[in-house]
């Protein structure tokens, strides 16, 4: 007997998946979880948040559990103002020129 898991694709609606068609992801920092799958109809990847009880049921059914952690850079102190949209435009203009490397070093 194979386990059938019903999920919802944003484009195709309800789809049926096997345990090998999904992955459960859990962040080790805050235990937030989600499940991900590729729609068997349109082939688009979909990620959905999942509560602990849903994660437990999926894993108990045989869905692979992947634990991941937030990158260490998130916890580093940051100084100065955040990069703005205008900063990105200026940087884009800068790298369009032939002397962009020298300008960045200067």
OpenMM code with the backbone's topology and positions (N, CA, C; nanometers):
from openmm import Vec3, app, unit

residues = "UNK UNK UNK UNK UNK UNK UNK UNK UNK UNK UNK UNK UNK UNK UNK UNK UNK UNK UNK UNK UNK UNK UNK UNK UNK UNK UNK UNK UNK UNK UNK UNK UNK UNK UNK UNK UNK UNK UNK UNK UNK UNK UNK UNK UNK UNK UNK UNK UNK UNK UNK UNK UNK UNK UNK UNK UNK UNK UNK UNK UNK UNK UNK UNK UNK UNK UNK UNK UNK UNK UNK UNK UNK UNK UNK UNK UNK UNK UNK UNK UNK UNK UNK UNK UNK UNK UNK UNK UNK UNK UNK UNK UNK UNK UNK UNK UNK UNK UNK UNK UNK UNK UNK UNK UNK UNK".split()
positions = [
    Vec3(0.0852, -0.1182, 0.0000),
    Vec3(0.0000, 0.0000, 0.0000),
    Vec3(0.0894, 0.1240, 0.0000),
    Vec3(0.0644, 0.2151, -0.0911),
    Vec3(0.1442, 0.3378, -0.0962),
    Vec3(0.0667, 0.4514, -0.0315),
    Vec3(0.1407, 0.5395, 0.0299),
    Vec3(0.0811, 0.6552, 0.0951),
    Vec3(0.0583, 0.7642, -0.0082),
    Vec3(-0.0616, 0.8205, -0.0108),
    Vec3(-0.0951, 0.9307, -0.1002),
    Vec3(-0.1143, 1.0551, -0.0147),
    Vec3(-0.0438, 1.1607, -0.0517),
    Vec3(-0.0527, 1.2869, 0.0213),
    Vec3(-0.1138, 1.3898, -0.0719),
    Vec3(-0.2169, 1.4566, -0.0242),
    Vec3(-0.2824, 1.5596, -0.1044),
    Vec3(-0.2257, 1.6950, -0.0660),
    Vec3(-0.1894, 1.7715, -0.1664),
    Vec3(-0.1384, 1.9070, -0.1456),
    Vec3(-0.2028, 1.9968, -0.2498),
    Vec3(-0.1768, 2.1242, -0.2412),
    Vec3(-0.2386, 2.2195, -0.3315),
    Vec3(-0.1331, 2.3000, -0.4065),
    Vec3(-0.1399, 2.2968, -0.5385),
    Vec3(-0.0545, 2.3782, -0.6241),
    Vec3(-0.1281, 2.5095, -0.6520),
    Vec3(-0.0566, 2.6195, -0.6503),
    Vec3(-0.1194, 2.7505, -0.6714),
    Vec3(-0.1864, 2.7610, -0.8093),
    Vec3(-0.1306, 2.6915, -0.9074),
    Vec3(-0.1856, 2.6986, -1.0431),
    Vec3(-0.2832, 2.5858, -1.0744),
    Vec3(-0.2544, 2.4655, -1.0271),
    Vec3(-0.3313, 2.3475, -1.0669),
    Vec3(-0.4367, 2.3046, -0.9652),
    Vec3(-0.4304, 2.3573, -0.8448),
    Vec3(-0.5236, 2.3153, -0.7406),
    Vec3(-0.4727, 2.1918, -0.6688),
    Vec3(-0.5646, 2.1065, -0.6244),
    Vec3(-0.5275, 1.9884, -0.5473),
    Vec3(-0.4556, 1.8854, -0.6345),
    Vec3(-0.3471, 1.8302, -0.5806),
    Vec3(-0.2708, 1.7269, -0.6494),
    Vec3(-0.2414, 1.6147, -0.5502),
    Vec3(-0.2144, 1.4976, -0.6037),
    Vec3(-0.1794, 1.3833, -0.5206),
    Vec3(-0.0321, 1.3516, -0.5379),
    Vec3(0.0358, 1.3293, -0.4258),
    Vec3(0.1798, 1.3059, -0.4251),
    Vec3(0.2124, 1.1817, -0.3448),
    Vec3(0.3252, 1.1211, -0.3760),
    Vec3(0.3777, 1.0122, -0.2948),
    Vec3(0.4796, 1.0674, -0.1967),
    Vec3(0.5234, 0.9862, -0.1022),
    Vec3(0.6171, 1.0338, -0.0005),
    Vec3(0.7503, 1.0777, -0.0614),
    Vec3(0.7880, 1.0210, -0.1746),
    Vec3(0.9135, 1.0601, -0.2395),
    Vec3(0.9008, 1.1900, -0.3191),
    Vec3(0.7805, 1.2411, -0.3332),
    Vec3(0.7574, 1.3640, -0.4095),
    Vec3(0.7664, 1.4900, -0.3233),
    Vec3(0.7811, 1.4738, -0.1934),
    Vec3(0.7870, 1.5876, -0.1011),
    Vec3(0.9139, 1.5836, -0.0190),
    Vec3(0.9459, 1.6999, 0.0393),
    Vec3(1.0496, 1.7120, 0.1426),
    Vec3(0.9931, 1.8007, 0.2518),
    Vec3(1.0258, 1.7671, 0.3734),
    Vec3(0.9908, 1.8522, 0.4872),
    Vec3(1.1184, 1.9240, 0.5288),
    Vec3(1.1090, 2.0555, 0.5450),
    Vec3(1.2247, 2.1350, 0.5888),
    Vec3(1.1931, 2.1983, 0.7230),
    Vec3(1.2894, 2.1892, 0.8158),
    Vec3(1.2736, 2.2495, 0.9482),
    Vec3(1.3982, 2.3307, 0.9794),
    Vec3(1.3776, 2.4565, 1.0193),
    Vec3(1.4880, 2.5448, 1.0579),
    Vec3(1.5300, 2.5108, 1.2002),
    Vec3(1.6588, 2.4860, 1.2208),
    Vec3(1.7081, 2.4487, 1.3540),
    Vec3(1.7069, 2.5656, 1.4514),
    Vec3(1.7005, 2.6877, 1.4016),
    Vec3(1.7026, 2.8053, 1.4891),
    Vec3(1.5700, 2.8249, 1.5615),
    Vec3(1.4594, 2.8159, 1.4870),
    Vec3(1.3296, 2.8455, 1.5472),
    Vec3(1.2255, 2.7344, 1.5289),
    Vec3(1.2675, 2.6201, 1.4755),
    Vec3(1.1790, 2.5050, 1.4539),
    Vec3(1.0614, 2.5343, 1.3602),
    Vec3(1.0698, 2.6397, 1.2800),
    Vec3(0.9665, 2.6657, 1.1797),
    Vec3(0.9827, 2.5648, 1.0672),
    Vec3(0.8714, 2.5138, 1.0176),
    Vec3(0.8784, 2.4107, 0.9160),
    Vec3(0.7962, 2.4417, 0.7936),
    Vec3(0.8295, 2.3699, 0.6878),
    Vec3(0.7551, 2.3801, 0.5629),
    Vec3(0.7713, 2.2480, 0.4883),
    Vec3(0.6873, 2.2304, 0.3872),
    Vec3(0.7080, 2.1173, 0.2981),
    Vec3(0.7159, 2.1707, 0.1566),
    Vec3(0.7951, 2.1039, 0.0763),
    Vec3(0.8163, 2.1478, -0.0616),
    Vec3(0.7915, 2.0305, -0.1562),
    Vec3(0.7389, 2.0637, -0.2734),
    Vec3(0.7146, 1.9620, -0.3746),
    Vec3(0.7119, 2.0270, -0.5125),
    Vec3(0.7289, 1.9449, -0.6134),
    Vec3(0.7153, 1.9893, -0.7516),
    Vec3(0.5824, 1.9342, -0.8010),
    Vec3(0.4977, 2.0229, -0.8509),
    Vec3(0.3653, 1.9827, -0.8970),
    Vec3(0.3791, 1.8801, -1.0099),
    Vec3(0.3092, 1.7678, -0.9979),
    Vec3(0.3193, 1.6663, -1.1025),
    Vec3(0.2545, 1.7100, -1.2344),
    Vec3(0.1714, 1.8126, -1.2313),
    Vec3(0.1037, 1.8574, -1.3526),
    Vec3(0.1821, 1.9670, -1.4239),
    Vec3(0.2124, 2.0772, -1.3535),
    Vec3(0.2785, 2.1915, -1.4184),
    Vec3(0.4290, 2.1955, -1.3932),
    Vec3(0.4805, 2.1099, -1.3018),
    Vec3(0.6223, 2.0998, -1.2683),
    Vec3(0.6778, 2.2207, -1.1921),
    Vec3(0.5942, 2.3099, -1.1443),
    Vec3(0.6401, 2.4237, -1.0649),
    Vec3(0.6689, 2.3790, -0.9220),
    Vec3(0.7764, 2.4334, -0.8645),
    Vec3(0.8097, 2.4044, -0.7249),
    Vec3(0.7195, 2.4860, -0.6342),
    Vec3(0.6765, 2.4234, -0.5276),
    Vec3(0.5872, 2.4898, -0.4328),
    Vec3(0.6380, 2.4629, -0.2921),
    Vec3(0.6373, 2.5665, -0.2103),
    Vec3(0.6737, 2.5549, -0.0693),
    Vec3(0.5567, 2.6071, 0.0136),
    Vec3(0.5197, 2.5316, 0.1133),
    Vec3(0.4078, 2.5695, 0.1997),
    Vec3(0.4515, 2.5609, 0.3459),
    Vec3(0.4130, 2.6584, 0.4273),
    Vec3(0.4440, 2.6484, 0.5707),
    Vec3(0.3664, 2.5317, 0.6316),
    Vec3(0.4238, 2.4727, 0.7351),
    Vec3(0.3576, 2.3590, 0.7996),
    Vec3(0.3764, 2.3659, 0.9498),
    Vec3(0.2691, 2.3401, 1.0213),
    Vec3(0.2749, 2.3345, 1.1668),
    Vec3(0.3425, 2.2053, 1.2098),
    Vec3(0.3832, 2.2003, 1.3347),
    Vec3(0.4563, 2.0850, 1.3882),
    Vec3(0.3800, 1.9539, 1.3708),
    Vec3(0.2490, 1.9548, 1.3915),
    Vec3(0.1717, 1.8306, 1.3793),
    Vec3(0.1687, 1.7801, 1.2356),
    Vec3(0.1647, 1.8720, 1.1379),
    Vec3(0.1676, 1.8320, 0.9968),
    Vec3(0.3043, 1.7737, 0.9633),
    Vec3(0.4094, 1.8386, 1.0127),
    Vec3(0.5452, 1.7887, 0.9899),
    Vec3(0.5597, 1.6480, 1.0474),
    Vec3(0.5108, 1.6284, 1.1687),
    Vec3(0.5194, 1.4968, 1.2324),
    Vec3(0.4467, 1.3904, 1.1513),
    Vec3(0.3284, 1.4229, 1.1004),
    Vec3(0.2524, 1.3263, 1.0203),
    Vec3(0.3243, 1.2943, 0.8896),
    Vec3(0.3797, 1.3967, 0.8237),
    Vec3(0.4495, 1.3734, 0.6979),
    Vec3(0.5731, 1.2868, 0.7188),
    Vec3(0.6516, 1.3187, 0.8200),
    Vec3(0.7728, 1.2409, 0.8485),
    Vec3(0.7356, 1.0977, 0.8881),
    Vec3(0.6323, 1.0823, 0.9688),
    Vec3(0.5873, 0.9483, 1.0073),
    Vec3(0.5392, 0.8685, 0.8858),
    Vec3(0.4928, 0.9387, 0.7832),
    Vec3(0.4469, 0.8719, 0.6607),
    Vec3(0.5620, 0.8337, 0.5694),
    Vec3(0.6825, 0.8836, 0.6005),
    Vec3(0.7988, 0.8480, 0.5194),
    Vec3(0.8578, 0.9616, 0.4374),
    Vec3(0.8043, 1.0833, 0.4530),
    Vec3(0.8595, 1.1987, 0.3811),
    Vec3(0.9948, 1.2337, 0.4421),
    Vec3(1.0914, 1.2653, 0.3559),
    Vec3(1.2275, 1.2954, 0.4017),
    Vec3(1.2307, 1.4289, 0.4751),
    Vec3(1.2985, 1.4299, 0.5898),
    Vec3(1.3151, 1.5501, 0.6714),
    Vec3(1.4520, 1.6113, 0.6438),
    Vec3(1.4530, 1.7407, 0.6132),
    Vec3(1.5775, 1.8143, 0.5907),
    Vec3(1.5831, 1.9260, 0.6942),
    Vec3(1.6856, 1.9242, 0.7778),
    Vec3(1.7053, 2.0319, 0.8750),
    Vec3(1.8040, 2.1312, 0.8158),
    Vec3(1.7751, 2.2605, 0.8345),
    Vec3(1.8635, 2.3645, 0.7826),
    Vec3(1.8790, 2.4720, 0.8884),
    Vec3(1.9839, 2.5528, 0.8723),
    Vec3(2.0067, 2.6605, 0.9700),
    Vec3(2.0205, 2.7936, 0.8977),
    Vec3(1.9876, 2.8969, 0.9697),
    Vec3(2.0039, 3.0317, 0.9162),
    Vec3(2.1522, 3.0605, 0.8981),
    Vec3(2.1881, 3.1374, 0.7971),
    Vec3(2.3298, 3.1703, 0.7789),
    Vec3(2.3818, 3.2562, 0.8942),
    Vec3(2.5067, 3.2353, 0.9309),
    Vec3(2.5668, 3.3068, 1.0440),
    Vec3(2.5665, 3.4577, 1.0227),
    Vec3(2.5698, 3.5020, 0.8986),
    Vec3(2.5727, 3.6464, 0.8690),
    Vec3(2.4503, 3.7196, 0.9241),
    Vec3(2.3409, 3.6496, 0.9406),
    Vec3(2.2196, 3.7132, 0.9936),
    Vec3(2.2426, 3.7650, 1.1349),
    Vec3(2.3261, 3.6954, 1.2100),
    Vec3(2.3472, 3.7315, 1.3494),
    Vec3(2.4648, 3.8274, 1.3702),
    Vec3(2.5348, 3.8621, 1.2623),
    Vec3(2.6464, 3.9562, 1.2739),
    Vec3(2.5927, 4.0979, 1.2908),
    Vec3(2.6641, 4.1818, 1.3653),
    Vec3(2.6203, 4.3212, 1.3783),
    Vec3(2.6389, 4.3938, 1.2444),
    Vec3(2.5442, 4.4782, 1.2124),
    Vec3(2.5507, 4.5574, 1.0896),
    Vec3(2.5522, 4.7052, 1.1281),
    Vec3(2.6430, 4.7780, 1.0654),
    Vec3(2.6569, 4.9201, 1.0956),
    Vec3(2.6242, 5.0011, 0.9711),
    Vec3(2.5746, 5.1201, 0.9924),
    Vec3(2.5407, 5.2067, 0.8803),
    Vec3(2.3987, 5.1842, 0.8328),
    Vec3(2.3599, 5.2695, 0.7414),
    Vec3(2.2238, 5.2627, 0.6877),
    Vec3(2.2102, 5.1438, 0.5920),
    Vec3(2.0920, 5.0880, 0.5834),
    Vec3(2.0705, 4.9795, 0.4866),
    Vec3(2.0871, 5.0317, 0.3432),
    Vec3(2.1175, 4.9417, 0.2534),
    Vec3(2.1283, 4.9784, 0.1118),
    Vec3(1.9893, 5.0151, 0.0612),
    Vec3(1.9816, 5.1252, -0.0108),
    Vec3(1.8527, 5.1715, -0.0621),
    Vec3(1.8403, 5.1397, -0.2113),
    Vec3(1.7244, 5.1616, -0.2622),
    Vec3(1.6995, 5.1443, -0.4055),
    Vec3(1.7908, 5.2375, -0.4855),
    Vec3(1.8061, 5.3600, -0.4388),
    Vec3(1.8939, 5.4563, -0.5065),
    Vec3(2.0396, 5.4084, -0.5067),
    Vec3(2.0825, 5.3473, -0.3968),
    Vec3(2.2186, 5.2925, -0.3914),
    Vec3(2.2383, 5.1860, -0.4993),
    Vec3(2.1399, 5.1023, -0.5171),
    Vec3(2.1495, 4.9980, -0.6195),
    Vec3(2.1554, 5.0573, -0.7593),
    Vec3(2.0773, 5.1600, -0.7846),
    Vec3(2.0798, 5.2256, -0.9159),
    Vec3(2.2168, 5.2877, -0.9407),
    Vec3(2.2711, 5.3552, -0.8400),
    Vec3(2.4037, 5.4154, -0.8548),
    Vec3(2.5106, 5.3095, -0.8796),
    Vec3(2.5022, 5.1980, -0.8093),
    Vec3(2.5979, 5.0899, -0.8291),
    Vec3(2.5859, 5.0328, -0.9703),
    Vec3(2.4634, 5.0154, -1.0156),
    Vec3(2.4404, 4.9660, -1.1513),
    Vec3(2.5032, 5.0594, -1.2544),
    Vec3(2.4838, 5.1889, -1.2364),
    Vec3(2.5450, 5.2874, -1.3281),
    Vec3(2.6974, 5.2779, -1.3220),
    Vec3(2.7513, 5.2612, -1.2028),
    Vec3(2.8955, 5.2536, -1.1841),
    Vec3(2.9562, 5.1366, -1.2608),
    Vec3(2.8953, 5.0199, -1.2511),
    Vec3(2.9554, 4.9020, -1.3147),
    Vec3(2.9321, 4.8970, -1.4659),
    Vec3(2.8572, 4.9914, -1.5196),
    Vec3(2.8393, 4.9981, -1.6645),
    Vec3(2.9603, 5.0611, -1.7332),
    Vec3(3.0394, 5.1359, -1.6586),
    Vec3(3.1561, 5.2026, -1.7150),
    Vec3(3.2770, 5.1107, -1.7245),
    Vec3(3.3727, 5.1486, -1.8078),
    Vec3(3.4937, 5.0685, -1.8261),
    Vec3(3.5870, 5.0764, -1.7054),
    Vec3(3.5757, 5.1827, -1.6269),
    Vec3(3.6660, 5.2007, -1.5133),
    Vec3(3.5990, 5.1672, -1.3797),
    Vec3(3.5021, 5.0779, -1.3829),
    Vec3(3.4260, 5.0479, -1.2625),
    Vec3(3.5132, 4.9871, -1.1528),
    Vec3(3.6088, 4.9043, -1.1909),
    Vec3(3.6912, 4.8381, -1.0903),
    Vec3(3.7739, 4.9406, -1.0128),
    Vec3(3.8325, 5.0326, -1.0839),
    Vec3(3.9112, 5.1373, -1.0186),
    Vec3(3.8226, 5.2252, -0.9292),
    Vec3(3.7003, 5.2516, -0.9755),
    Vec3(3.6075, 5.3330, -0.8973),
    Vec3(3.5686, 5.2625, -0.7674),
    Vec3(3.5504, 5.1314, -0.7725),
    Vec3(3.5141, 5.0567, -0.6521),
    Vec3(3.6307, 5.0559, -0.5531),
    Vec3(3.7523, 5.0405, -0.6048),
    Vec3(3.8693, 5.0394, -0.5169),
    Vec3(3.8960, 5.1766, -0.4562),
    Vec3(3.8578, 5.2815, -0.5261),
    Vec3(3.8856, 5.4177, -0.4793),
    Vec3(3.7924, 5.4650, -0.3813),
] * unit.nanometer
topology = app.Topology()
chain = topology.addChain("A")
for resn in residues:
    res = topology.addResidue(resn, chain)
    for name in ("N", "CA", "C"):
        topology.addAtom(name, app.Element.getBySymbol(name[0]), res)
